[in-house]
């Protein structure tokens, strides 16, 4: 398992974005760097000691919200790409479809954010963009896991979001980690029936939480 890179996708808000309540700089930087460091250590990647300063250099001329993609090769080579980012308008509700493609809960690489995305690309390819904003993947036992670019959260009315355990076969998402640490979410095995009955949200560190509606017809 050496033919892949490690990836972190960050959101950057320039200091000029100083509206009340809006964070600036790299959002959730500490959690991104912690995950990258942990992944590099466990998978045998060389991690440069100047990642943060290189990120700062990459966004030095950014004039608005940006999507920053960091890609780390096994030998420590680092690529950083910066493009403009537009957040979802208030009131957005994603249409979510279920993929036929299945994740293997026994695949340990699923818990890391890497360039090996065959299953996610296959799932996304099952539905045209006009019919689905995100696609939900299940594992081999039919348990809901995650979207192609998002973590899965379920609001069942108890006041704490539910999100599937890593053991089901899914990424340790940065937003997921933040919400669990803040006790706004807890790990719980979910069923498809529970997802159908509750209020669905999909989210990641770049976009935050997005209300969603499961469509099966």
N, C-alpha and C positions, 0 to 999 in steps of 0.2 A: 504494500500500500504506500507507494512513494510517488505516484504520478498525480499529485494534486498540490494545491497551494492553500494556505489559510487566508481567510477573508474577514475583514471587519468593515461594515458600512455605517458610517457615522453621519450625524446631522450637525452642521455648523451654522450658528447664528452670529453674524458680525456684531461687534459692540454697538453699532449704530441702531440695532434692533432692540431698543431699550424701552419698549412699551411695558406698562405695568404688568407684572406677573410673568414676563417672558424672560427665560434664561438666555444668556448669551455665551459665545464660545462653543466649544465642542460639548454637545449634550450627552450626558452619561459617559464621559470620557473614562472615568475611573473604572467603570464596569467593563467597558470595551477592552481596556488595556489589561485588566485582570483576566478576562477570558482569553485574550490573545496569548498572554504569558503562560497561562495554564495549558492551553492547547499546544503551544510550542514545546513546553517542557515534556508533556506526556507523549507527544508524537515525534520527538527528536528533531525539531526545527531549531535553527540558530536564530535568536532574536536580537537584533541590534539594540544597543542601549540608548539610542537617540531617536526612538520612534516618535515620541511626543514633539520634540523640536522639529522633526521633519514634517510632521502634520501641520504644525504652526506655520512653517515656511510655505507649505503648499497652499494655504488659504490666505496668505499675506495680502493678496490683491482682491479677495472676494468682496463684492459689494452688496451681496444679498444672501439669503438662506441658501445653503449648499449641501449637496449630497457628496460625501467624501468616501471613496472606496479605497481601502488599504488591502494590498495583496502581498503576502509574505511567502517566498519560496523556501524550500528546505535549507538551502545554503545561506539564508539570511538576506537574499536580495529582496528589496522592497520597492513596490510600485504604488504610487498614490495618484488617484484621478479625482478631480474636482469638477462637478457640474452643477448648474443651478437647480434648486429644489423648490417645488411648489406644494404646500400642504393641501390636504383634502379640505374642501369648503365645509363650513359648519352644516350639520344636518345630513352629511353624506352617510348613506347606508349601502354597504357592499352586498352584492349578490354572490352567494357562495354555492358552488356545486360540489358534488362528491366525485372523486376520481375512481376509476377502475384500478388504476395503478396502486399497488400496495407497498408499504414500507416494511422492512424486516426488523422486528424488534431485537434480533440477535446481532445486528450490524452495529458495532461500537462506534463507527465513524459518523453515524447520524447525529451524535450529540455534539459534534464539532462543526463549525461553519467553514466549509471547504469548497473548492471548485468542483468537486465531484457531485454533480447535480442531475444525473441522468433520470432518477425517479421523479424529481420535482419538475424537470423540463417535460418529461413524458406526461405527467399529470396536467400541467398547464396546457399542453398541446391537445388535450382531449376536449377542451371547450374554447370556442372563439371568444375573443375579448368582448364582443357584443352580447354574449350570453352569461358571462361570469366575470366578476372582478377579482375573485380569488377561488382557488380550488382546494378542498379539504381532502387530505390523505388519511386513510385508515391503515392499520397494520394487518399482518396476516391473520389475526384473530377478529378483525372487524372493529377494533377499538379506535376511536378518533384520536389522531395524533397532532397534526399541525397543518397549516397551509403551505403553499409553495414558497412563500416569502414571509410568512407570519406565524406567530404562536397563536394557539387556540385558547380562548377564555370563555367560560360559561357563567352567566349571572342567573342563579336559580332563586333569587329573591332573599337570600340569607344575609346579604350585605358583604360577603366575601366571594370574590371570583374563584372559580375552580379551573385548574389547568392540569393536563395529563402529566404523569411522571415521566422522567427521562427514559425509564426502563421500557416504556411502550415503544420507543424508537423514534426519538425526535431531538431537535436542537435545543441546547441550553441557551435560549434567547436572552439577550440583555434586558429587554423590557420585562420579560417573564421573571428574571432574577430580581430586578428592582421591585416589582410588585409583591413578590413572595417575601423579600426582606422587609418591606414596609408593612407586611401583614394585610395587604389589600387583596392578596390571592393566596391560595393554598393548593398543594398538590393533591389530586384525587383522580383515580381511574374513572373515566367517563364512558358512557355508552352512547350509541347513536340515538337511542330513544331519549336519553337525557338532553342531548344537544337539540333534538327536535322540540322538546318541551320547554326549554329555558330560553333565555335571551343570549344570543351569540355575539361575541366580539372577537375580532382578529386584530393582532397588533405586532409591531416591531419597534425597535429603537428609533428608526428613522421617522416613522409615521405616527407613533403613539397608538392608542386604542381606537379602533374604528367599529362602530356598530355594524352588524351584519345580519343577513337574512338567508337561511338555508332554503334552497330551491331544489326540489326533487322531481318536479313534474316535467 
